[in-house]
Amino acid sequence: MLTDEFGREVTGVRVSLTDRCNFDCVYCHNEGLGDTRGPMDPQDDEMSTDDVVRFLEVAAEFGVDAVKFTGGEPMLRQDLAEIIERTPDRMEISLTTNGTFLPGRAEELVDAGLERVNVSQDALDPADFAAVTKSGAYEKVLEGVEAALDAGLDPVKLNMVVFEHTAGYVPEMVDHVADNDGLQLQLIEYMPELTGKPEWNIDIQRVHDWLAERATEIEHREMHDRKRYWVGGSKAHDGSSNSSGMVEIVDPVENPTFCANCHRVRVTHEGYLKGCLNRNDDLKSMGEMTKPEIREAFRDTVADRVPYYGEYMVQNDDGQWEINEKYIEEYAGA
Ligand code: SAM
């Protein structure tokens, strides 16, 4: 296993398979690359099936034991089942999707080896949903969630980005997962770092406080610095996360503890290694690389990883976050 200078082992990879998307969510960071709007057809700049598999084989050699496929909308890739099928056995395979293509395809993906799925669902009302995602496909998303459950992907985690537009929908989303077996909710704090619009930020502590009052049980997962709340249901006896009513908050913004516990390397759809979601100044292209070259590039990416908050960004005397002088000098001299 590779460990960076800050003692963080790299145990997972998050691979963007395309930056095409059939939605246009107003908050989307597109895995750190900005706009997802553009043509829907396969693009020449996307990694081929073989490119993705070659990278995953190298990552597996380094002990990486989990991969999450994302995008853009990863289900726009017609070779997704093949990629999953060819992913090294040692890796747990998960997918983040908007859910619209799960009906009719969920079973194929599970048969290929998909183990977990997150479906983005930011609202329970079709009009509210359309306002956030710029898509009218609400019913398809619900069908997608059902299809995932029917295919045996239990629990299905619903991802909801919490920001100015959606904060008011949190209570109904919490009730929704408490009332429906097999669903869990991941509340993701809106990250403005790559999208701008910091005015959309909300005070995530208020969501923590509200959930703490409602919860029958609270768990703090040290590894990711994430809190889990059990609401309306009860935690399974074996301590697993399988019970209904589980709500998790992911709150990375200005959170050095979160960054200190980041164990992931990312890959863009064009095949660039990326050490941090919030940075695009450390990208390394895998292009036409051979496996030995990819090994080297992966080692270098891990070696260059820096916790974003707390190290790359530090707080000044006024409490404002700014780039650590050390890194400004480093890049100026590069
Ligand atoms: N199309 C897929 C989907 O809808 O889940 C995968 C791509 S999407 C970029 C992956 C995840 O990033 C989604 O769960 C989304 O909620 C989250 N996300 C996107 N922009 C975000 C932002 N500005 N702040 C926090 N989370 C964000």
Boltz pocket constraint, residues with backbone or C-beta under 6 A from the ligand:
constraints:
  - pocket:
      binder: B
      contacts: [[A, 21], [A, 27], [A, 28], [A, 29], [A, 30], [A, 31], [A, 69], [A, 70], [A, 71], [A, 72], [A, 73], [A, 74], [A, 96], [A, 97], [A, 98], [A, 99], [A, 118], [A, 119], [A, 120], [A, 159], [A, 160], [A, 161], [A, 188], [A, 189], [A, 190], [A, 191], [A, 192], [A, 195]]
      max_distance: 6.0
